[in-house]
Amino acid sequence: MAGRPFEDWPVAMTYVPMQPWEETYEPAKALQVGTIFPSLNLQFLGGKRP
């Protein structure tokens, strides 16, 4: 622990890569599927592996 109490540690650290810009869905389609980017429109498996 190198002399640092747990209370001083950060709660979390994240890494979020940049989303490259791409062609987007029309607004009505984006609301229907939950994203404006087609590449992020992925099937939800509820924790199951494909």
Legacy VTK file of the C-alpha trace (Angstrom):
# vtk DataFile Version 3.0
C-alpha trace
ASCII
DATASET POLYDATA
POINTS 50 float
0.000 0.000 0.000
3.066 2.216 0.126
1.769 4.308 3.030
-1.392 5.494 1.223
-4.638 4.866 3.089
-7.545 3.515 1.037
-9.569 6.695 1.618
-7.188 8.651 -0.626
-7.416 6.250 -3.570
-9.548 7.237 -6.566
-12.901 5.457 -6.855
-12.253 4.506 -10.484
-10.240 5.366 -13.560
-11.559 5.046 -17.093
-10.224 4.880 -20.595
-12.611 5.890 -23.362
-11.242 5.784 -26.906
-12.357 8.466 -29.340
-15.425 7.542 -31.396
-14.566 8.107 -35.050
-17.218 10.134 -36.860
-19.265 8.173 -39.365
-22.549 8.382 -41.230
-25.420 8.617 -38.747
-28.968 7.308 -38.581
-31.908 9.591 -39.225
-33.333 10.958 -35.923
-36.385 8.655 -35.885
-34.229 5.548 -36.478
-31.690 6.726 -33.854
-34.457 7.020 -31.231
-35.754 3.576 -32.162
-32.381 1.808 -31.806
-30.825 4.006 -29.079
-27.786 5.343 -30.943
-27.042 7.628 -33.871
-24.065 5.511 -34.977
-24.749 2.305 -36.927
-21.485 0.725 -35.710
-22.729 1.010 -32.099
-26.077 -0.633 -32.875
-25.164 -4.013 -31.392
-27.344 -6.921 -30.364
-27.987 -7.004 -26.596
-27.340 -10.499 -25.257
-28.026 -9.824 -21.571
-24.622 -11.066 -20.400
-24.640 -14.157 -22.612
-21.793 -14.810 -24.991
-22.527 -14.806 -28.729
LINES 1 51
50 0 1 2 3 4 5 6 7 8 9 10 11 12 13 14 15 16 17 18 19 20 21 22 23 24 25 26 27 28 29 30 31 32 33 34 35 36 37 38 39 40 41 42 43 44 45 46 47 48 49
